[in-house]
């Protein structure tokens, strides 16, 4: 590692304001009428953007070595793979006893 990055207070306040704004947008999604599965999709997408901002700037992954970024991306891919395999099992399962 070549050096330690120190973010300015102005930059961190800008990121914090962006996170507050995205939180307000997430709450506003509940007030407007969006069809049933899409309101959750929009809220989760906004939460994913907020998580990415936190990981990149508050946890300094943006300025860190590229190997750490690769480890983070591979961890996310592995998590999504496990969720996908679980959904393949549970979504297409046949009930052994039919419900009444």
N, C-alpha and C positions, 0 to 999 in steps of 0.2 A: 504494500500500500504506500502510495507516494506521500500522503499527508492527510490531515484531519480537516474535514469541512466544517465550518461554523456558519450557520445561517443567520442572517440579520433578523432583527426583531420585526422590521417592516415586512419582510418576506413571510415570516411565520404568522403574523397577524393577517396577512392577505390569504394565506392558506386556511386559517381558522375561520375567516369570514366566508370563504368559499364553502367550507364544510357546514357552517350554519345556514347558508343559503340553500345548499342541497338538502339539508334536513327540513327546512321550510317547504321545499318543493315536494319532498316525500310525504309530509303531512297534508299538503294541498292536494295530492293525488287521491287521498281518501275523501275529500270534499266534492270532487267533480265525479261525474258519472262516466265510468269506463266499464266496458263489458267485463263479465266475471273473471275469466282467467287473466286478462291483460292488466288489471289493476295490480295484481301481485307481481306480474312480470316487470312492470314499470318500477314498482317499489324496490324489488330486488336488484334491478339494473342500477338504480340510483345508489343503493347501498353498496353495490360492487364498485362503483366509481368512487364513492367516499372511502372505501377500504383501500383502493388503489392509491388515492391521494395520500392517505395516512402512511401506507407502506413506502411510497416513493419519497415523500418529503419529511415527514416527522421521524421516520425510522432511517432516513438518509440512504435509502437504497439507490436513489438517483445518482449519487456521487460515489457510491461504493464500487468495489471491484465487480467486473462483469460476471465472475464466477458465482458470486452471491446472488446476482440477478438470475442466473441460470438455475441455481438451486431453488429459488423461490418459484420460478415458472414451472420447473419440474414437479415441485410439491403440489402446486395448483392443478397441474395436468393429472397427477396421480390421484388426487382427491376427486376430480371430476370423473376419472375412469372408474373409481370405486363406486361413486354414486350411480353412474351409468349401468354398471354391472348389477347393482342392487335393483335398480328400476327395471332392468330386463327380466329379473327373476320375479319381482312382485307384480308388475303390470300384466304379465301374460300367464299368471298362475291360474290353474283351473281349480275351483272350489271342490274339495272332496265330498262335502255334504252341501247340497243346494239349500239356500236359505228359503224360509217359508214365505 
